[in-house]
Amino acid sequence: MRAQLTQDFRFAPWWWEAAPPPQSREDAPASSYDHVVIGSGFTGVAAALHLARGGRSVALLDAERIGAGASRRNAGFIGRVMKKSFGDVADARDEACARETYQELHAAYEDVFALAHEEGIACHAARCGRFIAATAPGHRAWLDADLARMKAALGHDYAILDPQHQHAAIGSNHYHGGAIIPDSGSIHPGLLHQGLIDRAIAAGVAAFGETRVNEIHESDQGVRLETTRGEITAREVVLATNGYTQHPGWFKRRLVPFRAFMATTEPLDPALLDELIPQGRTIIDSNTNIDFFRRAPDAPRLIFGGATAEKLAGEEAIAARMRKIMLKAFPQLEDVRLSHVWDGYCAGTFDMKPHVGQRGRLHYALGYNFAGVALGCRFGKRIADRILGNEPGPSVFDGTAFPTMPLYTGHPWFIGAAMRYFAWRDAGLAKRWDAAAHRPVDAAA
Ligand SMILES: Cc1cc2nc3c(=O)[nH]c(=O)nc-3n(C[C@H](O)[C@H](O)[C@H](O)COP(=O)(O)OP(=O)(O)OC[C@H]3O[C@@H](n4cnc5c(N)ncnc54)[C@H](O)[C@@H]3O)c2cc1C
């Protein structure tokens, strides 16, 4: 395996080359703040930034170095993304709910560009579009039907590519055409996060890495936190720990943590990269448990991931699995070595929806189901607005029932079975839509 890794191989995110998580300060937090934010990813840093700008004293605490969670480990894809499609939501609830949900996801997507622009953060924010590569002909037909339904309701554009033309979107024969979503983008997550933490510190946030919160005690007077660097009291607390949530039990019982994996190649010949991803879009496949690909925004490299929730032990096993994903889509990369491989934790929920809300003196935004870059920034600000008394307006993700399962304590022993169920469901979807897939594209539209 070593031969398939570069000499300078690192088991660390590519993003940390440009934006390593900052060294932690050595002094201890003060004994009291207006607000303590637990977790320093996009959710926590956005909440802390807006609270500090609202004139509050804020401590931002992280058990690891600041930003070392999923927020500097993700793929940097942004778009209207949720595990439940427009049609899923419309069928489970009604079309009005699907419209509201996808309008809010769209607003979150637009917010990221506005945030980067208004804050002057250079993070390679690009409206690059997305290609959803169909893993079966039936998936292409299903994508067409689902996206047509959303277009009719919300006007969001898309185009279907048949397999003969898919090389315009991906240099692979593995797929069966797919869908192009023009209104979709990408960022460099490390640089966006670094820009936000810089602005939060400039606004007065006291950010402490390597400061774990072990206990949270709530009373009528406020909240007392026991941390590895002393006790802190606060009026209210923001819980922004997503896939790394350890406590309290009420939240842990509602989140399903799962591990996700990614890799980066050594520098590629730019002509080869143009062949792999000709238009520079982000690429995901049409499965529930996706493989995903993009160009690095700051070097001629391929970044990709998949194998979510698989039990992979050790760097070499993860690297070998990543290589398999790369070669399945792009066998032409047989001689290409990997320079970076890494993992990170996400949080799923039992209704496959993120949740933002308040429980006593704890405000939370959790359970992004693999889509927390845009929503994390949005929900962090939303929490701050609510605390500051600036009515943030309605959200379809706010205050709705946050389900758990009987006897579930936060250890997802069923994750392997869940992934097998998703694969079975994806295969069923492919079969159901297979006949439609073999009609000419015009007739299917
Ligand atoms: C490999 C991978 C790829 C992904 N790709 C995408 C993508 O392309 N697009 C997208 O939108 N989303 C993606 N996601 C999901 C996205 O990264 C997350 O949803 C998002 O970053 C969550 O942000 P957050 O601020 O809520 O949590 P995080 O960034 O995970 O931060 C939580 C923090 O809480 C800290 N913490 C936990 N417990 C404690 C404690 N007791 N005391 C103090 N600190 C604590 C942790 O150390 C951690 O730093 C991906 C995730 C992974 C792992």
PDBQT file of the ligand as one rigid body, heavy atoms in Angstrom, charges set to zero:
ROOT
HETATM    1  C1  LIG A 501     -15.731  13.690   5.477  1.00  0.00    +0.000 C 
HETATM    2  C2  LIG A 501     -16.904  14.640   5.579  1.00  0.00    +0.000 A 
HETATM    3  C3  LIG A 501     -17.398  15.241   4.414  1.00  0.00    +0.000 A 
HETATM    4  C4  LIG A 501     -18.469  16.140   4.496  1.00  0.00    +0.000 A 
HETATM    5  N1  LIG A 501     -18.860  16.824   3.375  1.00  0.00    +0.000 NA
HETATM    6  C5  LIG A 501     -19.772  17.815   3.478  1.00  0.00    +0.000 A 
HETATM    7  C6  LIG A 501     -20.044  18.659   2.372  1.00  0.00    +0.000 A 
HETATM    8  O1  LIG A 501     -19.467  18.540   1.309  1.00  0.00    +0.000 OA
HETATM    9  N2  LIG A 501     -20.984  19.621   2.526  1.00  0.00    +0.000 N 
HETATM   10  C7  LIG A 501     -21.636  19.819   3.712  1.00  0.00    +0.000 A 
HETATM   11  O2  LIG A 501     -22.492  20.715   3.800  1.00  0.00    +0.000 OA
HETATM   12  N3  LIG A 501     -21.354  19.059   4.788  1.00  0.00    +0.000 NA
HETATM   13  C8  LIG A 501     -20.431  18.085   4.710  1.00  0.00    +0.000 A 
HETATM   14  N4  LIG A 501     -20.113  17.347   5.806  1.00  0.00    +0.000 N 
HETATM   15  C9  LIG A 501     -20.813  17.621   7.061  1.00  0.00    +0.000 C 
HETATM   16  C10 LIG A 501     -20.331  18.923   7.707  1.00  0.00    +0.000 C 
HETATM   17  O3  LIG A 501     -18.928  18.950   7.738  1.00  0.00    +0.000 OA
HETATM   18  C11 LIG A 501     -20.907  19.033   9.114  1.00  0.00    +0.000 C 
HETATM   19  O4  LIG A 501     -22.306  18.883   9.053  1.00  0.00    +0.000 OA
HETATM   20  C12 LIG A 501     -20.590  20.392   9.729  1.00  0.00    +0.000 C 
HETATM   21  O5  LIG A 501     -19.224  20.694   9.638  1.00  0.00    +0.000 OA
HETATM   22  C13 LIG A 501     -21.035  20.408  11.171  1.00  0.00    +0.000 C 
HETATM   23  O6  LIG A 501     -20.542  21.581  11.749  1.00  0.00    +0.000 OA
HETATM   24  P1  LIG A 501     -20.700  21.803  13.283  1.00  0.00    +0.000 P 
HETATM   25  O7  LIG A 501     -20.114  23.133  13.587  1.00  0.00    +0.000 OA
HETATM   26  O8  LIG A 501     -22.109  21.617  13.696  1.00  0.00    +0.000 OA
HETATM   27  O9  LIG A 501     -19.869  20.611  13.957  1.00  0.00    +0.000 OA
HETATM   28  P2  LIG A 501     -18.312  20.237  13.860  1.00  0.00    +0.000 P 
HETATM   29  O10 LIG A 501     -17.583  21.052  12.884  1.00  0.00    +0.000 OA
HETATM   30  O11 LIG A 501     -18.217  18.768  13.761  1.00  0.00    +0.000 OA
HETATM   31  O12 LIG A 501     -17.784  20.704  15.283  1.00  0.00    +0.000 OA
HETATM   32  C14 LIG A 501     -18.181  20.069  16.466  1.00  0.00    +0.000 C 
HETATM   33  C15 LIG A 501     -17.083  20.323  17.487  1.00  0.00    +0.000 C 
HETATM   34  O13 LIG A 501     -17.576  20.027  18.796  1.00  0.00    +0.000 OA
HETATM   35  C16 LIG A 501     -16.457  19.679  19.571  1.00  0.00    +0.000 C 
HETATM   36  N5  LIG A 501     -16.919  19.027  20.807  1.00  0.00    +0.000 N 
HETATM   37  C17 LIG A 501     -17.642  17.892  20.929  1.00  0.00    +0.000 A 
HETATM   38  N6  LIG A 501     -17.876  17.627  22.227  1.00  0.00    +0.000 NA
HETATM   39  C18 LIG A 501     -17.293  18.620  22.938  1.00  0.00    +0.000 A 
HETATM   40  C19 LIG A 501     -17.184  18.892  24.339  1.00  0.00    +0.000 A 
HETATM   41  N7  LIG A 501     -17.729  18.094  25.251  1.00  0.00    +0.000 N 
HETATM   42  N8  LIG A 501     -16.517  19.990  24.723  1.00  0.00    +0.000 NA
HETATM   43  C20 LIG A 501     -15.970  20.829  23.813  1.00  0.00    +0.000 A 
HETATM   44  N9  LIG A 501     -16.039  20.605  22.478  1.00  0.00    +0.000 NA
HETATM   45  C21 LIG A 501     -16.689  19.524  22.046  1.00  0.00    +0.000 A 
HETATM   46  C22 LIG A 501     -15.668  18.757  18.646  1.00  0.00    +0.000 C 
HETATM   47  O14 LIG A 501     -14.321  18.637  19.051  1.00  0.00    +0.000 OA
HETATM   48  C23 LIG A 501     -15.845  19.451  17.295  1.00  0.00    +0.000 C 
HETATM   49  O15 LIG A 501     -14.741  20.255  16.964  1.00  0.00    +0.000 OA
HETATM   50  C24 LIG A 501     -19.070  16.419   5.758  1.00  0.00    +0.000 A 
HETATM   51  C25 LIG A 501     -18.574  15.818   6.907  1.00  0.00    +0.000 A 
HETATM   52  C26 LIG A 501     -17.496  14.930   6.834  1.00  0.00    +0.000 A 
HETATM   53  C27 LIG A 501     -16.960  14.329   8.095  1.00  0.00    +0.000 C 
ENDROOT
TORSDOF 0
